[in-house]
Amino acid sequence: MKPNTHLGVDLKTMLRKDRQAKTGKDYLGVLRRDVLCEEFLYDEHFTFVELPPMAPVKRNHKVYDGKHISITRRDDGTLRPNFKPMHAKGRFAIAQYVFEVYIELCEGLGLIEER
């Protein structure tokens, strides 16, 4: 990085939400030098244009969403089962829960047709 200071410049800001740049707040955008500075002409103008916010990139595509599990596909093509929170209220039957998870895994992996 090559540090440099421009003294006495005019800076025009084109911000998306703020009317003026706030102290300590970072803005993502493009800074452009508008006027070419010659040896004795120091009427420098800069324009800063704030970029629109970028949409978040979805990392793992969900291929199955069941009651107990979801299955996502990673960028390399592998499938990953993800357990949802287990709600054990009242008369919780572990055998029934395990069987339902088994059915959802089979459905999500395409081993059996959906119910």
N, C-alpha and C positions, 0 to 999 in steps of 0.2 A: 504494500500500500504506500502511495506517495502522498503524504499530507501536504495540503496547500490551503491558504487562507485568502479569500477574496473580500477585500474591505470595500465598503460603500457600494454595494450592489443593490439593484432593484430585483426583488423576488416576487413573482406572481404565482400564487398557489391556487390550484384547482382541486379542491378537496370534495369528497363525496358526501360526508355527513357534517363535518365541522365547518363553521363559518371562517374561523381562523385556526391556524395551527396551535395546538395546545402544548404548553411547556412539558417536556419530558415524554410526550407521546411519540411513538415511532409510527411512521407512515410508509407504506410500500408504494413505490411509484417510480416515475421517470423524471430526472432533472435534466433540463435542456438549456444550453447556453444560446440565447437568442441573437446577441450582437457580437460581431467579431471585434475584438479589442486590438487596436493598432497601437503604435508606440506612444502617441500622446493623446489618444482618445480612450478614455476610461469610463464611458457611459455604458456600463455592463448591465445587461438584462438577463435574468434567468426565469424559466418557467418550470414549476413542479406540477406534474399531473399525477394524482393518486390513482392507482390501479383498482379495479373492482375486486372484491374479495373472491378468492378462488374457491371453487366447490371442493369439498373434501373428497378425496379419492377413496372409494370403497375398497377395502383391502381383500376381504374374503367373501366371495359370493355365496349366499345361502341357497342351498339346493333342496333342503327339506326343513320344515318347521312343524314339529309335532307338539304334543302336550308335555312330554317329559324330556325330549332331546331336540336339538337342531343339528343339521349337518351342513358344513361349509366346505367349499372347494378352494384350495389355496392356489396361488399363481402357478405352481409347478404341477397342478392337476391332482394332487392328493386330496382325499376326502378326510375331514376331521369331525368326529361326533362331539357335540358339546352338550353336557347335561344342564338342564334348567334346574332352578331351586326346587328341592323336594319338600312338599308340604305334608308332614306326617301328623294329621289331626285325627282325633277320635280313634276309631278302630282301624289302624293302619296295617294292611296285610303286605308284608314284604314280598311274598310269592306273587301276588297280583301285580305289584309294582314292577318287579323284575320281568314278568311276562309281558306287560305293556311296553316296557323299554325294548324288549326283544322284538316285539311286533313292529315298533316304530323303526328300529334299526333295519329290519328286513325291508320295510316299505321304503325307507329313505335310500337304501343302497340298491333298490330295484330288484330285490330277490323275490318279492311277492307283490301282487297288485294291491293298490290302496283299497281300504274297506269301503 
